[in-house]
Amino acid sequence: MKKILTIAIAVMTMSACTTRENPFLTEWNTPYDIPPFDEIEVDDYIPAIKEGIAQQQKEIDAITSNPEAATFENTIAPYEESGEILSKVAGVLYNITETDRTAELDSVMELAIPLMTEHSDNIAFNKALYERVAAIWNGDQSNLTREQQMVLKKHFESFERSGIGLPEDKQARLREINTEMATKTQKIGNNILSESNAFKEKFGISVSDYPNAMTTTEDRDLRRQMFEAYTTRGHNGNEFDNRQLILDVMGLRIEKAQIMGYNNPAEFILEPKMAHDPETVDTFLDGIMTAAVKRAKEEVYDMQKVMDEDIAAGKLPAGSKIEPWDWWYYAEKVRKLKYDLDEDLIKPYFKLENVVDGIFIAAKTLYGVNMEKLEGVPSYNKEKVTTYKVTDEKGELLGIFTTDYLPRESKRGGAWMNNIREQKVDAKGNMIRPIIVNVGNLEEYLNVDEVQTVFHEFGHALHGLLTQCHYPSVSGTNVTRDFVEMFSQFNENWAFQPELLAQYAKNDKGEVIPQELVDKINNSLKFNQGFMTTELCAASILDMKWHELESVEGLDIDAFEKKVCDEMGLISEIVPRYRTTYFNHIFSSGYSAGYYGYLWSEVLDKDAFSIFEASGNVWNLELAKKFKQTFLERGGSEEPMTLYKEFAGREPDSNAFLEGRGLK
Ligand SMILES: [Zn+2]
């Protein structure tokens, strides 16, 4: 507590010394209202957050003190509009702490998180506001548009789920839980980053390059060392150990769910999702796991044959068996044998900037989207970031798109899409277009997986850019977690289409990738899917089992994880894609009881894509237009299943998913 106070005083003193205006509190006279990144200083965040909190509180007070009966227009609409300053700060701050983290920013976050959590709790427990929302919810909704009904539903459910109907002592406890959870989950994420940096220091490769390194490292003992270091992150008994923090967070999540009247966090979290309940998710994952492990065992058999040749050649001791640290290495050997596919031959055709051309060409062909590079606009990292103006076929502005693909130590691992500004129509009727970022950790030339990643994140970006909603809380990617990955994964389907490859997959001499290599890529896409599906499904089940716990008393993380893996039928050659102590998604980034969403969404995306294939033309513009108008423009303004049935004319079918992964 003392440390936080000292920083608070330091920040206040520094901002008091200067007469310059805080950029978050002024009009932005920048092109497209892009945040004036150059003018923002680290000391601007906390004063702006405080000002932003005061502003939104005032706006909410104005709503609740209105003597007229509650209507959508006098309650929900101004509530959606409120908190302008906070949105500006959050858009910038949350982006930059993930991409250009510094010790100063860590200190800012340490102060910001409790402030923001307290504020959002103040809203969540605002009885007067809740009563107005409930009155509209319980009243006649027939005069509302469908989007307005969905916005209303979202706010009503969010109030109910915050615990506002509970007695005051329980509400007070929930608030304590929320504050403590926010700080602890942030700490878990920071520990994972620190441990990942330690991994890089030790082996000279970043964690996002781990699969590559495991594929190409011949020295088996070095592979074992890398595997052990990678899979014990957050589990080393040092200052970055996450075990106690995870038990604390799970204890708090369980307590919260039980206060809310549920048995466990999974029941509580899943209720508003497309899948709705843990049983549905468990059954869904069990079915996939069975098919995936069966296929993975066949893959082990193929790899063992190659290993046996190494044994016969005297490279390995007799009796050597495939271990988890052998998988990537021998999988690549089998791939070369079976598909004659050598990643080193492919990479020269997938230069990062050419792949970016590829995603843009596909989007232009399918959805009429134009990308124009912008020079001299504000940017949060001038050396590493490129910004584009995005317009539709009529030249109307769709939004601003920024790419930040190159790795640096201050950046979190992995790849993601982020929204710096949400799309909306403001109170004066002005259309506000979004600012979207795609972030990655990529080198100059990409392998097949990385090409898919670039298409994946751009799929999220298109969902964010093409949106034509009215209210920010349902626009763009503001849909349920188990629906949102449909659009990113859907976009991956175009990455290796021959017509597109001919336009973007060129080597430095300008030669297009030969058809022979294209065939090999497409044939090999089903390769190793037993492994890929098993590790993904295993992580999803591990996530569910954590969140189906009803107590963590006396729980040992290692024993629990082992029991879960045994029960799901995981084979010893594979570990879950993320083990507990570095499972950032579920302990620090909002995917708790939600990691299954990747597989769930994939059923939808593969099924939707199969409709394009069935038409005989994956570039069917009629269907692309329908896809854009049904899904991409409508965000969360309608129930996911309703949208899906509108597009497909039926419920989703998992056949295309199983076939796509070579599991059928
Ligand atoms: Zn995604």
Boltz pocket constraint, residues with backbone or C-beta under 6 A from the ligand:
constraints:
  - pocket:
      binder: B
      contacts: [[A, 456], [A, 460], [A, 485], [A, 488]]
      max_distance: 6.0
